[in-house]
Amino acid sequence: MITIMRKNLTALVITPEPAWPVVNGWGGRHYQLIRAMAEFSEFDAVTLAPPFVHVDPEETRCQLRARSFTVIRHSPPSKQLTALKSLLTSEPMGSLLFRSEPLRDTVVALSARNRYDVCLVLGDICMAGYAADVQARMHVLDMCDDLALNYERRALIVGNGVVRAYYRRQAKIIRSYLRRVSLAFTRILAISELDAESLSRDVDVSVVTVPNGVDAELFRPAQSGASVPHDPRLLFVGAMRSWPNQDAVEWFTSSVLPRILQENPATQLQLVGSGSEHLAINNPSVVLRGFAEDLAVEYRTCDVLVCPLRVGTGIKNKLMEALASGCAIVSTDIGIEGLAVRHGEHLLVANDPLEFAHAVNRLLCEPELRIRLGNAARAFAEKVLSEGIVRNHLRAAMLPDENLSAHSTDL
């Protein structure tokens, strides 16, 4: 028996930035959720975009499979002034940065013309305030991860006392704000069970897990065969507008890499991700690559993928892509959070500089171990991280079991 899902749902999807082309983890999450929505709904999409970012509305609409796609140009205010305003008004910085009256007017107009079943708000608290302007049977907010916990973790490692106080204050503001705006939503989405459990402590609405998936056809291991001799290549992937990525790179290059070079002096660290080309790192062993058009190739050509994150929440796309690519991986506990991978079986886990450097050097010197861990990583990704998981979880969140019969036909 084959079940065909009719597109009987109509939806409005609101995003903080264009979800295609994907340029960072935030966009990757939004792209996956939107494409999953397209499986069982007809939807209109509205997004903010900076004036300098090129967006082809028709091409993006086709890629997202949206019924219509509207771009609202938005110039965010100064981050410094916004941070001060956040402290004075007790409104999260993210919400203030993405506040747009033209977007609000567009959402109101679309809602007046359409009878939406679902309003899906992507972009966590940055966009949550727009839900109140949409008339829909169901309002769903994707928080992805526990942002307040992320700030609390930042406060634990940052050295500057003023910044530490700001992070702690921002965490409290976010929790209070989420508690208020969550009343407008039917349910909230989280990327992992850990984040769902954490978020549930702050809200009175249902929090359900909708994980990310990975394209196992795109991100696949390199073909086996004779390897061309080369200097050892380490890879870190991450957009540098993310503070956790900045901290990871600073910690790794200053505290871990020198220990690796003592044993493997020819090793090169490739930093791939938007903004990495502007980092002030003067080290001949570090290559600042910037944005890469084809990340899959980067994973296939590295010897070891390093994920030295000390701060963060949620599931990291870079880890899922590296697992699917069959990479030999060294990560911190924060880096693998939300994934049921195990040290010594799928990858190596280390949390202090000496242990991390030892784990990387061990992989560089033991090709058999690299192969074994890479094969196990790939098998894990194929079993647990398929993109179909996203569709199934999102469909269950949008179409509870008692309503499925009204929207499907059995053949």
Order of alpha helices (4+ residues) and beta strands (2+ residues): beta-beta-alpha-beta-alpha-beta-alpha-alpha-alpha-beta-beta-alpha-alpha-beta-alpha-beta-beta-alpha-alpha-beta-beta-alpha-beta-alpha-beta-alpha-beta-alpha-alpha-alpha-alpha-beta
